Amino acid sequence: MTGFKFGLIGGGVMGEALLSRLIAQNIYHPTDVIVSEPHEPRRAVLQQQYGVEVTDENSQAAQVTEVLLLAVKPQILDTVISDLAALSLGDSPNHESEVTIISILAGVPLSKLEAAFIHRPVIRVMPNTPATVGAGISAIAPGKAVQPHHLKLAQKILAAVGDVVEVPEYLMDAVTGLSGSGPAYVALMVEALSDGGVAAGLPRAIASKLALQTVLGTAELLKQTGMHPAELKDRVTSPGGTTIAGVGKLEQAAFRSALIEAVKAACERSKELGK
């Protein structure tokens, strides 16, 4: 019997984000973890940084007792499934000793995962990159074989990297378009705000700090107060003042519409990746 509790297939950015927080918060000890990663330099980094066992064999990483986390690109899922076929992961409907399979593959539906891992508890998850610093949010959709203790374990793991919400699977593509891809939209906004400050005469360093803290502080204010964004906007916008002048330009440029269309486009792409 293997001594590993947690197996990670894919040591990329999101896989490492989850791994780092799980170890930092002692959810798993490094000796409990094995990571499968095809690139040798990446394996070396993960082993040195976190003290975990590494391998280039997906089948080895799947020989765990609690959780198998799939964190590869959706395009190579079929290869990974083929690698795991020899393990007979779905050979029994007995739930007593089942490994919980968590997938963070964008667009890949539970139906495909459950067809590959018959009788196994499969949970589809969409995290986002702020998970790296414990400020992420993950949406989870449990599969048919998932029992309450499987869901609780997944929630515990994902809570290590931020908030967790449960949604029906049909909303996962929308989650991907909003919170999964959203950090890129916010980063673009911060960059643009900073550029605006420079255009108005501010030194770059000061403009960048002002832009970043403004976004961070506004988000925290909305979170702590529960205030509707429109209410906060109205509070800042005085008659004939500076803010309404700026808001007018944003409306002229279809700022809100652009964000809406970005979320919709990412949602559609997520659906395409799942086909």
MIDOSE-1310 file (N, C-alpha, C; in nm, 2 decimals, decimal comma, always signed):
residues 275
mtgf	+0,08/-0,12/+0,00/+0,00/+0,00/+0,00/+0,09/+0,12/+0,00; +0,06/+0,22/-0,09/+0,14/+0,34/-0,09/+0,12/+0,42/+0,03; +0,22/+0,50/+0,06/+0,21/+0,59/+0,18/+0,16/+0,73/+0,14; +0,14/+0,75/+0,01/+0,09/+0,88/-0,03/-0,06/+0,90/-0,01
kfgl	-0,10/+1,02/+0,03/-0,24/+1,05/+0,05/-0,29/+1,13/-0,07; -0,21/+1,22/-0,12/-0,25/+1,32/-0,22/-0,16/+1,31/-0,34; -0,23/+1,29/-0,46/-0,16/+1,28/-0,58/-0,19/+1,40/-0,67; -0,10/+1,46/-0,73/-0,12/+1,57/-0,82/-0,06/+1,54/-0,96
iggg	-0,15/+1,54/-1,06/-0,11/+1,52/-1,20/-0,11/+1,65/-1,27; +0,01/+1,70/-1,29/+0,03/+1,83/-1,36/+0,09/+1,93/-1,26; +0,21/+1,97/-1,28/+0,28/+2,06/-1,18/+0,29/+2,20/-1,24; +0,19/+2,25/-1,31/+0,19/+2,38/-1,36/+0,16/+2,49/-1,26
vmge	+0,12/+2,61/-1,31/+0,09/+2,72/-1,22/-0,02/+2,69/-1,12; -0,13/+2,64/-1,17/-0,24/+2,62/-1,07/-0,22/+2,50/-0,99; -0,16/+2,40/-1,04/-0,12/+2,28/-0,96/-0,03/+2,32/-0,85; +0,07/+2,40/-0,88/+0,17/+2,44/-0,78/+0,10/+2,54/-0,67
alls	+0,01/+2,62/-0,72/-0,06/+2,71/-0,63/-0,14/+2,63/-0,52; -0,21/+2,53/-0,56/-0,28/+2,45/-0,47/-0,18/+2,37/-0,38; -0,08/+2,32/-0,44/+0,02/+2,24/-0,37/+0,09/+2,32/-0,26; +0,13/+2,44/-0,29/+0,20/+2,53/-0,20/+0,12/+2,56/-0,08
rlia	-0,01/+2,59/-0,10/-0,10/+2,63/+0,01/-0,13/+2,51/+0,10; -0,15/+2,39/+0,04/-0,18/+2,27/+0,11/-0,07/+2,23/+0,21; +0,05/+2,25/+0,16/+0,17/+2,22/+0,24/+0,19/+2,33/+0,35; +0,18/+2,46/+0,31/+0,20/+2,57/+0,40/+0,10/+2,56/+0,52
qniy	-0,02/+2,52/+0,49/-0,13/+2,51/+0,59/-0,14/+2,38/+0,66; -0,04/+2,29/+0,63/-0,03/+2,16/+0,69/-0,16/+2,07/+0,67; -0,23/+2,10/+0,55/-0,33/+2,01/+0,51/-0,27/+1,87/+0,48; -0,16/+1,88/+0,41/-0,08/+1,76/+0,38/+0,06/+1,79/+0,41
hptd	+0,13/+1,69/+0,46/+0,28/+1,69/+0,48/+0,34/+1,66/+0,35; +0,46/+1,72/+0,32/+0,53/+1,68/+0,20/+0,54/+1,54/+0,17; +0,56/+1,46/+0,28/+0,58/+1,31/+0,26/+0,45/+1,24/+0,22; +0,34/+1,32/+0,23/+0,21/+1,26/+0,19/+0,18/+1,28/+0,04
vivs	+0,26/+1,36/-0,03/+0,23/+1,41/-0,16/+0,32/+1,35/-0,27; +0,26/+1,32/-0,38/+0,34/+1,28/-0,50/+0,29/+1,35/-0,62; +0,38/+1,41/-0,70/+0,34/+1,49/-0,81/+0,39/+1,43/-0,94; +0,30/+1,42/-1,04/+0,34/+1,37/-1,17/+0,36/+1,49/-1,27
ephe	+0,48/+1,50/-1,32/+0,50/+1,62/-1,41/+0,60/+1,57/-1,52; +0,57/+1,59/-1,65/+0,65/+1,53/-1,76/+0,79/+1,60/-1,78; +0,80/+1,73/-1,74/+0,92/+1,80/-1,76/+1,02/+1,79/-1,64; +1,14/+1,74/-1,67/+1,23/+1,72/-1,56/+1,27/+1,84/-1,48
prra	+1,30/+1,95/-1,55/+1,34/+2,08/-1,47/+1,22/+2,12/-1,38; +1,10/+2,10/-1,42/+0,99/+2,14/-1,34/+0,98/+2,04/-1,22; +1,00/+1,92/-1,24/+1,00/+1,82/-1,13/+1,10/+1,86/-1,03; +1,22/+1,89/-1,07/+1,33/+1,93/-0,98/+1,29/+2,05/-0,90
vlqq	+1,22/+2,15/-0,96/+1,18/+2,27/-0,88/+1,08/+2,23/-0,78; +0,98/+2,15/-0,81/+0,88/+2,12/-0,72/+0,93/+2,03/-0,60; +1,02/+1,94/-0,63/+1,08/+1,86/-0,53/+1,16/+1,94/-0,43; +1,24/+2,03/-0,49/+1,33/+2,12/-0,41/+1,25/+2,22/-0,32
qygv	+1,15/+2,28/-0,39/+1,07/+2,38/-0,32/+0,98/+2,33/-0,21; +0,92/+2,21/-0,24/+0,82/+2,17/-0,14/+0,85/+2,03/-0,07; +0,96/+1,97/-0,12/+1,00/+1,84/-0,05/+0,90/+1,73/-0,08; +0,83/+1,73/-0,19/+0,74/+1,63/-0,23/+0,81/+1,52/-0,32
evtd	+0,75/+1,41/-0,33/+0,79/+1,31/-0,42/+0,75/+1,35/-0,56; +0,83/+1,33/-0,66/+0,80/+1,36/-0,80/+0,82/+1,24/-0,89; +0,75/+1,23/-1,00/+0,76/+1,13/-1,10/+0,71/+1,18/-1,23; +0,75/+1,10/-1,34/+0,70/+1,14/-1,47/+0,60/+1,03/-1,51
ensq	+0,56/+0,95/-1,42/+0,46/+0,85/-1,45/+0,32/+0,88/-1,38; +0,22/+0,91/-1,46/+0,09/+0,94/-1,41/+0,04/+0,83/-1,32; +0,06/+0,71/-1,36/+0,01/+0,59/-1,29/+0,06/+0,59/-1,15; +0,19/+0,63/-1,13/+0,25/+0,63/-0,99/+0,18/+0,74/-0,91
aaqv	+0,15/+0,85/-0,96/+0,09/+0,96/-0,89/-0,05/+0,93/-0,85; -0,12/+0,84/-0,92/-0,25/+0,80/-0,89/-0,27/+0,70/-0,78; -0,16/+0,64/-0,74/-0,16/+0,54/-0,63/-0,16/+0,60/-0,50; -0,27/+0,67/-0,46/-0,28/+0,74/-0,34/-0,41/+0,69/-0,26
tevl	-0,42/+0,74/-0,14/-0,53/+0,69/-0,06/-0,64/+0,78/-0,04; -0,62/+0,91/-0,07/-0,73/+1,01/-0,04/-0,78/+1,09/-0,16; -0,68/+1,16/-0,22/-0,72/+1,25/-0,33/-0,63/+1,25/-0,45; -0,69/+1,24/-0,57/-0,61/+1,26/-0,69/-0,66/+1,38/-0,76
llav	-0,57/+1,48/-0,78/-0,60/+1,61/-0,84/-0,55/+1,61/-0,98; -0,64/+1,63/-1,07/-0,60/+1,65/-1,21/-0,59/+1,79/-1,25; -0,46/+1,83/-1,28/-0,44/+1,97/-1,31/-0,36/+1,99/-1,44; -0,40/+1,92/-1,54/-0,33/+1,92/-1,67/-0,42/+2,01/-1,77
kpqi	-0,36/+2,03/-1,89/-0,44/+2,10/-1,99/-0,55/+2,01/-2,04; -0,67/+2,06/-2,07/-0,78/+1,98/-2,11/-0,75/+1,90/-2,24; -0,66/+1,96/-2,32/-0,63/+1,89/-2,45/-0,56/+1,76/-2,43; -0,49/+1,74/-2,32/-0,42/+1,61/-2,30/-0,49/+1,52/-2,20
ldtv	-0,61/+1,55/-2,17/-0,68/+1,46/-2,07/-0,69/+1,32/-2,12; -0,72/+1,30/-2,25/-0,73/+1,16/-2,30/-0,61/+1,08/-2,28; -0,49/+1,14/-2,29/-0,36/+1,07/-2,27/-0,35/+1,04/-2,12; -0,39/+1,13/-2,03/-0,38/+1,10/-1,89/-0,48/+0,99/-1,85
isdl	-0,60/+0,99/-1,91/-0,69/+0,88/-1,88/-0,64/+0,75/-1,92; -0,57/+0,75/-2,04/-0,51/+0,63/-2,09/-0,40/+0,58/-1,99; -0,33/+0,67/-1,94/-0,22/+0,63/-1,84/-0,28/+0,57/-1,72; -0,40/+0,61/-1,68/-0,46/+0,57/-1,56/-0,54/+0,44/-1,57
aals	-0,57/+0,40/-1,70/-0,66/+0,29/-1,72/-0,62/+0,16/-1,66; -0,49/+0,14/-1,65/-0,43/+0,02/-1,60/-0,46/+0,00/-1,45; -0,49/+0,11/-1,38/-0,51/+0,11/-1,24/-0,65/+0,05/-1,20; -0,74/+0,04/-1,30/-0,88/-0,01/-1,28/-0,94/+0,08/-1,17
lgds	-0,93/+0,21/-1,19/-0,99/+0,30/-1,08/-1,14/+0,28/-1,07; -1,20/+0,23/-1,17/-1,35/+0,22/-1,16/-1,40/+0,08/-1,16; -1,32/-0,01/-1,10/-1,36/-0,15/-1,10/-1,46/-0,20/-1,00; -1,49/-0,11/-0,91/-1,58/-0,15/-0,80/-1,67/-0,03/-0,76
pnhe	-1,80/-0,06/-0,73/-1,89/+0,04/-0,68/-1,88/+0,06/-0,53; -1,78/-0,01/-0,47/-1,76/+0,00/-0,32/-1,70/+0,14/-0,29; -1,77/+0,22/-0,21/-1,72/+0,35/-0,18/-1,63/+0,36/-0,05; -1,61/+0,25/+0,01/-1,54/+0,26/+0,14/-1,39/+0,31/+0,13
sevt	-1,32/+0,27/+0,02/-1,18/+0,31/+0,01/-1,15/+0,39/-0,11; -1,25/+0,46/-0,16/-1,23/+0,53/-0,29/-1,15/+0,65/-0,27; -1,07/+0,68/-0,37/-1,00/+0,80/-0,38/-1,09/+0,91/-0,45; -1,09/+1,02/-0,39/-1,17/+1,13/-0,44/-1,09/+1,20/-0,56
iisi	-1,15/+1,21/-0,67/-1,09/+1,26/-0,79/-1,14/+1,41/-0,81; -1,04/+1,50/-0,81/-1,08/+1,64/-0,82/-1,02/+1,69/-0,95; -1,10/+1,75/-1,04/-1,05/+1,79/-1,17/-1,06/+1,95/-1,18; -0,96/+2,01/-1,21/-0,96/+2,16/-1,23/-0,94/+2,19/-1,38
lagv	-0,98/+2,10/-1,47/-0,97/+2,11/-1,61/-1,08/+2,20/-1,67; -1,05/+2,31/-1,73/-1,15/+2,40/-1,78/-1,23/+2,33/-1,89; -1,36/+2,34/-1,88/-1,45/+2,29/-1,98/-1,47/+2,14/-1,99; -1,40/+2,06/-1,91/-1,42/+1,92/-1,92/-1,54/+1,88/-1,83
plsk	-1,64/+1,82/-1,88/-1,76/+1,79/-1,81/-1,75/+1,67/-1,72; -1,83/+1,66/-1,62/-1,84/+1,55/-1,53/-1,87/+1,42/-1,60; -1,95/+1,43/-1,71/-1,99/+1,31/-1,78/-1,86/+1,24/-1,84; -1,77/+1,32/-1,89/-1,65/+1,26/-1,95/-1,56/+1,20/-1,84
leaa	-1,55/+1,27/-1,73/-1,46/+1,23/-1,62/-1,52/+1,10/-1,55; -1,65/+1,10/-1,54/-1,72/+0,98/-1,48/-1,72/+0,86/-1,57; -1,71/+0,88/-1,70/-1,70/+0,77/-1,79/-1,56/+0,71/-1,78; -1,46/+0,79/-1,75/-1,33/+0,74/-1,74/-1,30/+0,68/-1,60
fihr	-1,37/+0,73/-1,50/-1,35/+0,68/-1,36/-1,48/+0,63/-1,30; -1,52/+0,52/-1,36/-1,66/+0,46/-1,32/-1,66/+0,43/-1,17; -1,77/+0,47/-1,11/-1,80/+0,44/-0,97/-1,72/+0,53/-0,88; -1,63/+0,61/-0,93/-1,55/+0,69/-0,84/-1,61/+0,83/-0,82
pvir	-1,59/+0,88/-0,70/-1,64/+1,01/-0,66/-1,55/+1,12/-0,74; -1,61/+1,19/-0,83/-1,54/+1,29/-0,91/-1,60/+1,43/-0,88; -1,52/+1,52/-0,86/-1,56/+1,66/-0,83/-1,49/+1,75/-0,93; -1,58/+1,83/-1,00/-1,52/+1,93/-1,10/-1,51/+2,06/-1,03
vmpn	-1,39/+2,12/-1,05/-1,36/+2,25/-0,98/-1,30/+2,35/-1,07; -1,34/+2,47/-1,05/-1,28/+2,58/-1,13/-1,22/+2,68/-1,02; -1,09/+2,68/-1,00/-1,03/+2,77/-0,91/-0,98/+2,89/-0,99; -0,91/+2,98/-0,93/-0,84/+3,09/-1,01/-0,71/+3,12/-0,95
tpat	-0,63/+3,20/-1,02/-0,49/+3,22/-0,98/-0,46/+3,29/-0,85; -0,55/+3,37/-0,80/-0,52/+3,43/-0,66/-0,51/+3,32/-0,56; -0,54/+3,20/-0,59/-0,52/+3,09/-0,50/-0,37/+3,08/-0,46; -0,28/+3,13/-0,54/-0,14/+3,13/-0,51/-0,11/+3,19/-0,37
vgag	-0,19/+3,30/-0,34/-0,17/+3,37/-0,22/-0,28/+3,35/-0,12; -0,36/+3,25/-0,14/-0,47/+3,22/-0,05/-0,59/+3,31/-0,06; -0,60/+3,38/-0,18/-0,71/+3,48/-0,20/-0,79/+3,44/-0,32; -0,79/+3,31/-0,35/-0,87/+3,27/-0,47/-1,01/+3,24/-0,43
isai	-1,09/+3,19/-0,53/-1,22/+3,14/-0,51/-1,24/+3,02/-0,60; -1,30/+2,92/-0,55/-1,31/+2,79/-0,63/-1,46/+2,76/-0,63; -1,51/+2,73/-0,75/-1,65/+2,67/-0,76/-1,64/+2,52/-0,78; -1,72/+2,45/-0,71/-1,72/+2,30/-0,72/-1,85/+2,25/-0,76
apgk	-1,85/+2,14/-0,84/-1,97/+2,07/-0,88/-1,95/+1,92/-0,86; -2,01/+1,86/-0,77/-1,99/+1,72/-0,74/-2,06/+1,63/-0,84; -1,99/+1,51/-0,86/-2,05/+1,41/-0,95/-2,15/+1,32/-0,88; -2,20/+1,22/-0,95/-2,31/+1,14/-0,90/-2,26/+1,05/-0,79
avqp	-2,14/+1,01/-0,78/-2,09/+0,91/-0,68/-2,04/+0,98/-0,56; -2,04/+1,11/-0,56/-1,98/+1,19/-0,45/-2,07/+1,18/-0,32; -2,02/+1,14/-0,21/-2,09/+1,14/-0,09/-2,05/+1,26/+0,00; -2,12/+1,29/+0,11/-2,09/+1,41/+0,19/-1,94/+1,42/+0,23
hhlk	-1,88/+1,30/+0,27/-1,75/+1,31/+0,32/-1,65/+1,34/+0,21; -1,68/+1,30/+0,08/-1,60/+1,33/-0,03/-1,60/+1,48/-0,05; -1,72/+1,54/-0,05/-1,74/+1,68/-0,07/-1,67/+1,76/+0,04; -1,68/+1,72/+0,16/-1,62/+1,79/+0,28/-1,47/+1,79/+0,26
laqk	-1,41/+1,68/+0,21/-1,27/+1,67/+0,19/-1,22/+1,77/+0,08; -1,30/+1,77/-0,03/-1,27/+1,87/-0,14/-1,28/+2,01/-0,09; -1,38/+2,04/-0,01/-1,39/+2,18/+0,04/-1,28/+2,22/+0,13; -1,23/+2,12/+0,21/-1,12/+2,15/+0,30/-1,00/+2,18/+0,22
ilaa	-0,97/+2,10/+0,12/-0,85/+2,12/+0,03/-0,86/+2,26/-0,04; -0,97/+2,29/-0,09/-0,99/+2,42/-0,17/-1,00/+2,54/-0,08; -1,04/+2,52/+0,04/-1,05/+2,63/+0,14/-0,91/+2,68/+0,18; -0,81/+2,59/+0,15/-0,67/+2,63/+0,18/-0,62/+2,74/+0,09
vgdv	-0,69/+2,76/-0,03/-0,65/+2,86/-0,12/-0,75/+2,97/-0,14; -0,85/+2,98/-0,06/-0,95/+3,08/-0,07/-1,09/+3,04/-0,04; -1,19/+3,11/-0,09/-1,33/+3,08/-0,07/-1,38/+2,97/-0,16; -1,48/+2,90/-0,12/-1,54/+2,79/-0,20/-1,69/+2,81/-0,21
vevp	-1,74/+2,79/-0,34/-1,88/+2,80/-0,36/-1,92/+2,67/-0,44; -2,04/+2,62/-0,41/-2,09/+2,50/-0,48/-2,19/+2,55/-0,58; -2,18/+2,50/-0,71/-2,27/+2,54/-0,81/-2,31/+2,41/-0,89; -2,43/+2,41/-0,96/-2,46/+2,30/-1,05/-2,37/+2,30/-1,16
eylm	-2,34/+2,19/-1,22/-2,24/+2,18/-1,32/-2,27/+2,27/-1,44; -2,39/+2,28/-1,48/-2,42/+2,36/-1,60/-2,38/+2,51/-1,59; -2,34/+2,55/-1,47/-2,29/+2,69/-1,45/-2,14/+2,70/-1,45; -2,07/+2,58/-1,46/-1,92/+2,59/-1,45/-1,86/+2,66/-1,56
davt	-1,91/+2,66/-1,68/-1,85/+2,74/-1,79/-1,86/+2,88/-1,77; -1,97/+2,93/-1,71/-1,99/+3,07/-1,67/-1,89/+3,11/-1,56; -1,87/+3,01/-1,47/-1,77/+3,04/-1,36/-1,64/+3,06/-1,42; -1,60/+2,97/-1,52/-1,47/+2,98/-1,58/-1,46/+3,12/-1,65
glsg	-1,56/+3,16/-1,72/-1,55/+3,29/-1,79/-1,54/+3,41/-1,69; -1,60/+3,40/-1,57/-1,59/+3,51/-1,48/-1,47/+3,50/-1,38; -1,48/+3,41/-1,29/-1,37/+3,40/-1,19/-1,24/+3,33/-1,24; -1,26/+3,23/-1,32/-1,14/+3,16/-1,37/-1,06/+3,25/-1,46
sgpa	-1,12/+3,32/-1,55/-1,04/+3,41/-1,64/-1,04/+3,55/-1,59; -1,12/+3,58/-1,49/-1,13/+3,72/-1,44/-1,00/+3,79/-1,39; -0,91/+3,72/-1,33/-0,79/+3,78/-1,28/-0,71/+3,86/-1,40; -0,72/+3,80/-1,52/-0,66/+3,87/-1,63/-0,73/+4,00/-1,66
yval	-0,86/+4,00/-1,65/-0,94/+4,13/-1,68/-0,90/+4,23/-1,57; -0,89/+4,19/-1,45/-0,86/+4,28/-1,34/-0,71/+4,33/-1,36; -0,62/+4,25/-1,40/-0,48/+4,29/-1,42/-0,47/+4,39/-1,53; -0,55/+4,37/-1,64/-0,56/+4,47/-1,74/-0,61/+4,60/-1,69
mvea	-0,71/+4,60/-1,61/-0,77/+4,72/-1,55/-0,66/+4,80/-1,47; -0,59/+4,72/-1,38/-0,49/+4,78/-1,30/-0,38/+4,84/-1,38; -0,34/+4,77/-1,49/-0,24/+4,83/-1,58/-0,29/+4,95/-1,65; -0,41/+4,95/-1,69/-0,46/+5,07/-1,76/-0,48/+5,19/-1,66
lsdg	-0,52/+5,16/-1,54/-0,53/+5,27/-1,44/-0,39/+5,33/-1,42; -0,29/+5,25/-1,41/-0,16/+5,29/-1,39/-0,11/+5,38/-1,51; -0,14/+5,33/-1,63/-0,10/+5,40/-1,75/-0,17/+5,54/-1,75; -0,30/+5,54/-1,70/-0,37/+5,66/-1,70/-0,31/+5,76/-1,60
gvaa	-0,26/+5,71/-1,49/-0,19/+5,80/-1,40/-0,06/+5,86/-1,45; +0,01/+5,77/-1,53/+0,13/+5,82/-1,59/+0,10/+5,93/-1,70; -0,01/+5,90/-1,77/-0,05/+6,00/-1,87/-0,09/+6,13/-1,81; -0,14/+6,12/-1,69/-0,18/+6,25/-1,62/-0,06/+6,31/-1,55
glpr	+0,06/+6,25/-1,55/+0,18/+6,32/-1,49/+0,24/+6,25/-1,38; +0,18/+6,14/-1,33/+0,24/+6,07/-1,21/+0,36/+5,99/-1,25; +0,46/+5,97/-1,16/+0,57/+5,88/-1,18/+0,51/+5,74/-1,19; +0,57/+5,65/-1,26/+0,52/+5,51/-1,28/+0,50/+5,44/-1,15
aias	+0,60/+5,45/-1,06/+0,60/+5,37/-0,94/+0,48/+5,41/-0,85; +0,46/+5,54/-0,85/+0,35/+5,59/-0,77/+0,21/+5,56/-0,83; +0,21/+5,57/-0,96/+0,08/+5,54/-1,04/+0,04/+5,40/-1,02; +0,14/+5,31/-1,02/+0,12/+5,16/-1,01/+0,07/+5,13/-0,87
klal	+0,13/+5,19/-0,77/+0,09/+5,17/-0,63/-0,05/+5,22/-0,61; -0,08/+5,34/-0,66/-0,22/+5,40/-0,64/-0,32/+5,31/-0,71; -0,29/+5,26/-0,83/-0,39/+5,18/-0,90/-0,42/+5,05/-0,83; -0,31/+4,98/-0,79/-0,32/+4,85/-0,73/-0,40/+4,86/-0,60
qtvl	-0,36/+4,96/-0,51/-0,43/+4,97/-0,38/-0,58/+5,02/-0,40; -0,60/+5,10/-0,50/-0,74/+5,14/-0,52/-0,83/+5,02/-0,56; -0,78/+4,93/-0,64/-0,86/+4,82/-0,68/-0,87/+4,72/-0,56; -0,76/+4,70/-0,49/-0,77/+4,61/-0,37/-0,86/+4,67/-0,26
gtae	-0,84/+4,79/-0,23/-0,92/+4,86/-0,13/-1,07/+4,86/-0,16; -1,10/+4,89/-0,29/-1,24/+4,89/-0,33/-1,31/+4,75/-0,32; -1,23/+4,65/-0,36/-1,29/+4,51/-0,35/-1,31/+4,48/-0,20; -1,22/+4,51/-0,11/-1,23/+4,48/+0,03/-1,35/+4,56/+0,09
llkq	-1,36/+4,68/+0,05/-1,48/+4,76/+0,10/-1,61/+4,70/+0,06; -1,62/+4,66/-0,06/-1,74/+4,60/-0,11/-1,77/+4,46/-0,04; -1,66/+4,39/-0,01/-1,67/+4,26/+0,05/-1,72/+4,28/+0,20; -1,65/+4,37/+0,27/-1,68/+4,38/+0,41/-1,82/+4,45/+0,44
tgmh	-1,86/+4,54/+0,35/-1,98/+4,61/+0,38/-2,10/+4,54/+0,31; -2,08/+4,46/+0,21/-2,19/+4,40/+0,14/-2,26/+4,50/+0,05; -2,20/+4,62/+0,03/-2,26/+4,72/-0,05/-2,27/+4,69/-0,19; -2,38/+4,72/-0,26/-2,39/+4,70/-0,40/-2,29/+4,79/-0,47
pael	-2,22/+4,74/-0,58/-2,12/+4,83/-0,65/-2,18/+4,96/-0,70; -2,31/+4,96/-0,74/-2,37/+5,08/-0,79/-2,38/+5,18/-0,68; -2,41/+5,14/-0,56/-2,42/+5,23/-0,44/-2,28/+5,30/-0,42; -2,18/+5,22/-0,42/-2,05/+5,27/-0,39/-2,01/+5,37/-0,50
kdrv	-2,04/+5,34/-0,63/-2,02/+5,43/-0,74/-2,09/+5,56/-0,72; -2,21/+5,55/-0,68/-2,29/+5,68/-0,66/-2,24/+5,76/-0,54; -2,19/+5,69/-0,44/-2,13/+5,77/-0,32/-2,00/+5,85/-0,36; -1,93/+5,79/-0,46/-1,80/+5,86/-0,50/-1,83/+5,97/-0,60
tspg	-1,95/+5,95/-0,67/-1,98/+6,04/-0,78/-2,06/+6,16/-0,74; -2,00/+6,28/-0,73/-2,07/+6,40/-0,69/-2,11/+6,48/-0,81; -2,22/+6,56/-0,80/-2,27/+6,64/-0,92/-2,16/+6,73/-0,98; -2,14/+6,71/-1,11/-2,04/+6,79/-1,18/-1,90/+6,77/-1,14
gtti	-1,87/+6,66/-1,07/-1,73/+6,64/-1,02/-1,64/+6,57/-1,11; -1,53/+6,53/-1,06/-1,43/+6,46/-1,14/-1,47/+6,32/-1,17; -1,53/+6,25/-1,08/-1,56/+6,11/-1,10/-1,66/+6,09/-1,21; -1,77/+6,17/-1,21/-1,87/+6,15/-1,31/-1,81/+6,18/-1,45
agvg	-1,71/+6,27/-1,46/-1,64/+6,30/-1,58/-1,57/+6,17/-1,63; -1,51/+6,10/-1,54/-1,44/+5,98/-1,57/-1,53/+5,87/-1,61; -1,64/+5,86/-1,53/-1,74/+5,75/-1,56/-1,80/+5,77/-1,69; -1,82/+5,90/-1,73/-1,88/+5,93/-1,86/-1,79/+5,88/-1,97
kleq	-1,66/+5,89/-1,96/-1,57/+5,84/-2,06/-1,57/+5,69/-2,06; -1,58/+5,62/-1,95/-1,59/+5,48/-1,95/-1,72/+5,43/-2,02; -1,83/+5,50/-1,99/-1,95/+5,46/-2,06/-1,94/+5,48/-2,21; -1,88/+5,59/-2,25/-1,86/+5,62/-2,39/-1,78/+5,51/-2,46
aafr	-1,68/+5,46/-2,38/-1,60/+5,35/-2,44/-1,66/+5,21/-2,42; -1,78/+5,20/-2,37/-1,85/+5,07/-2,35/-1,77/+4,98/-2,25; -1,72/+5,04/-2,15/-1,64/+4,97/-2,05/-1,71/+4,85/-1,99; -1,83/+4,87/-1,94/-1,91/+4,76/-1,88/-1,94/+4,66/-1,98
sali	-1,98/+4,70/-2,10/-2,02/+4,60/-2,21/-1,90/+4,52/-2,25; -1,78/+4,58/-2,25/-1,66/+4,50/-2,29/-1,63/+4,39/-2,19; -1,65/+4,42/-2,06/-1,63/+4,32/-1,96/-1,73/+4,21/-1,97; -1,86/+4,25/-1,99/-1,96/+4,15/-2,01/-1,93/+4,06/-2,12
eavk	-1,89/+4,11/-2,24/-1,86/+4,03/-2,35/-1,74/+3,95/-2,33; -1,64/+3,99/-2,25/-1,52/+3,91/-2,22/-1,56/+3,79/-2,14; -1,65/+3,80/-2,04/-1,70/+3,69/-1,97/-1,77/+3,59/-2,06; -1,86/+3,64/-2,14/-1,93/+3,56/-2,23/-1,84/+3,48/-2,33
aace	-1,74/+3,55/-2,38/-1,65/+3,49/-2,48/-1,57/+3,38/-2,41; -1,52/+3,40/-2,29/-1,45/+3,30/-2,21/-1,54/+3,18/-2,18; -1,66/+3,21/-2,15/-1,76/+3,10/-2,12/-1,77/+3,01/-2,24; -1,79/+3,07/-2,36/-1,81/+3,00/-2,48/-1,68/+2,92/-2,51
rske	-1,57/+2,97/-2,49/-1,44/+2,90/-2,51/-1,43/+2,78/-2,42; -1,48/+2,80/-2,30/-1,47/+2,69/-2,20/-1,56/+2,57/-2,25; -1,68/+2,61/-2,31/-1,77/+2,50/-2,36/-1,70/+2,43/-2,48; -1,63/+2,51/-2,57/-1,56/+2,45/-2,68/-1,45/+2,35/-2,63
lgk	-1,38/+2,39/-2,53/-1,27/+2,30/-2,48/-1,32/+2,17/-2,42; -1,45/+2,17/-2,38/-1,51/+2,05/-2,32/-1,57/+1,96/-2,42; -1,57/+2,00/-2,55/-1,62/+1,91/-2,65/-1,52/+1,81/-2,70
